[in-house]
C-alpha cells in the first residue's frame, strides 16, 4: 500500500480502478448487463456528470486554495522563501487550475447537450417561454461558470505569467499584473457561490 500511496500516479490509477470496481458491483446489483449499460445513454450521461463534478472539484478547489490559503498567507512568508511559491508551487497549481477549468466547461457542455437542455439553459429558459425553472437556474450557473472560465484563461493566466516571470516583461509590470490576477481570482471566488447555487438548485429545488 505504501508503494501506491508514495507515488501520485499510482494513487490516481488505484482510485480509478476502485471506480471501475464500484461500477461493476453497482451494475451487477441492479441486474444490468454491463455491455448493454455501457452502450446506453443513461450510462454516458452519468459518466459525463461524474467527469464534470470531478473536474469542477479540481478547478474550484484550487481557486479556493489560492484565495483562502496562498494569497492571504503570502505576506507572512519570509522573502527568501517566497521563490519556492512563485517558481515552483504557483506554476504547477496554475497548470491544474486552468486545465481543470477547461475540463469543467467542456464536460458541462457535453452533459447539457446529451441531456437536451444546452440551448434552453444558455438562453436561461427564454426559448421555452421560461416554462422550465430548472433550465433558468442551471443556465444562470452555466453562464457564471463560463464567465469564470473566461477570467481564468484570458485574464488571470496571462497576468500570472507576467507576475511570476514566466514570460519576459518589464519589472514594473509585475505588481500591476499580480494585482489584476488577484482581483479577477477574487471575482471568481465571489461568483463561485451563486454558480454552485444555480447548479445545485437546478437539481434539487425543481
Secondary structure as UniProt FT lines:
FT   HELIX           2..5
FT   HELIX           8..29
FT   TURN            30..31
FT   HELIX           34..38
FT   HELIX           41..65
FT   HELIX           66..70
FT   HELIX           71..74
FT   TURN            75..76
FT   HELIX           79..84
FT   HELIX           85..89
FT   HELIX           90..114
FT   TURN            115..116
FT   HELIX           118..122
FT   TURN            123..125
FT   HELIX           126..128
FT   TURN            129..130
FT   HELIX           133..151
FT   HELIX           152..156
FT   HELIX           157..163
FT   TURN            164..165
FT   HELIX           171..204
//
